[in-house]
Amino acid sequence: MAEQITHRRVYEETAPRDGKRVLVDRVWPRGMRKEDAHLDEWLRDVAPSSALRKWYGHEPGRFAEFRHRYLAELHDAGHREATAHLRDLAAHDRLVLLTATKDVAHSQAAVLADWLEEGR
């Protein structure tokens, strides 16, 4: 059975079996034109807060703590509507969470994919 929830870079080519393509970054990907992104949605409100994103700085040594803090943020009022919407999308279709970061394995997209899979 194919994975229902995946994550990858927004710069990668689309695939026929992608399902819903959702950008989960707070800021638009550098150098990407909106018409080239082939998104179904840009769900900024599910992204980590700017303060958390800046603290993390995509340093792999901080990933465990970033994951912990980000999961806590997902339960706050500012993320509640966006996380509910993302769960609904995942319940009804394949879902590809997209991010601009180079290290996708240590990104919020990876955390979200795991979190959504755990909640299924």
N, C-alpha and C positions, 0 to 999 in steps of 0.2 A: 504494500500500500504506500502511495506517495505521501510525503509530508504535507500536512495541511498548512502549517505556518513555517515560513522560512524567512531568512533575512540576508541582505546583500547590499552592495554599493549601488547607489542610484545611477552611477555612470555606466554600469554594465548593461548589455543588450537585454531587451525584453525577451521573454520566452512564451511560447504559445500556452503553456500550462501555468502561467503566473497566478491567475486569479486576480483578486483585488491587489492593486499596487498602491501602498500607502507610505508616503514620506513621513518619518517620525523625528525629523530634526527641527529645532526651533528656528534656525536660520536657513535661508535658501542656499543650496549647494553652489559653491564658487564656480563660475564659468559655464553653468548649465542654463540653457534657455528653457523657459517653461514649456514650450511646445515640444521640446526634445525629451522631456522627462517621462512622458507617457504615464502620468499618474492618474489614479482614480480619486485620490484625496491627498491633501497635505494636512496632517493632523498635528499642528504645532503644540497644541495644549497637552499632548501626551509626552512631550519631550521633557528632559530634566530642566530644572530651573536654570536660569543663566548663572546664578551663583555656584550651583553644583557643577555645571558644565565647565566653568572657568577653573574651579578648584581642581577638578579631575585632570583637565589638560591632556587627556588621552594617554596618561602614563600608566602602562600595564601594571606597575607595582601598586598602584592605587585602586585597581579595578575591584577587588573584593569589597573595599570600603565604599567605593562608588556604587556598586550594586546594592549594598545594604541601604545606603542613603536614598538611592533612587527608588527602590521598592517602597520605602517609607513615604516618599513623595507621592507615589502613585495612589496612596490611600487618602491624600488630603483633598480638601474641597476644590482646589484649583485644578485637579486632575480627574475628578470623579466623572464628569460628563464624557470626557474624551476616552477614558478607560472603558466606560460602559459601551460606548460606540465601537471601540476597537474589539471588545469581546463579542459584540453582536456581529460585526463583520466576520470574525473568525468562526463563529458558529454557523454561518451560512455559505461560506465560500473558502476557497484556498486564499491564503493571505501572504503577501510578500511585504515585509517591513524593510523600507529603504533608508539608507543613511549615506552621507557623503564621506564619512571617515574612512581612512585607509585600512585601519585595523578593525574590521567588522566584528571579529570574535570578542573584542573588548569594547563594545559599543552599547548604547542604549537599545539599539535594535536587537542585539543578542539577548539582553536582559528581558526585554519585552516578549520576545519569542518564547523564551523559557517560561516566563511568568504566565503567558497565555496558555501554553501547553499544560502547565501544572494545574491550571484552573479548569481544564476540560474534563 
